[in-house]
Amino acid sequence: MNMSKGIVAVVVFGSLAGICGCRKEGPAERAGRDVDRAVERVGIELGKAGDRMGEVVKKLDR
């Protein structure tokens, strides 16, 4: 539960940083974009893992 709050905080922070209107992209912006991509990939993989776990639990219940 705490990890998901941290992920949400990173995504929100990254979004707000983009809205601030910085014209020139620097190292912090590039790093933030990379973090956003990584967080998105982690979310996708967690979703896949959750689906797989659900399937395993269903098979065990049979």
C-alpha positions, 0 to 999 in steps of 0.5 A: 500500500505504501509503495503505491502511494509513493508511485502516485506521488512520483507521477504527480510530481512529474506531471506538475514539473511538466506543467510548470512551463520550463522551456529548456529541458535539463538533466532533472527533466530528462531524469523525471521523464525516465522515472515516469516511464519506469513507474509506468512499466512497473505498474504494467508489470505489477498488473500482469503479476496480479493477474497471474496470481489470480489465475494461480489462486483460482487453480488452487481453489479447484 
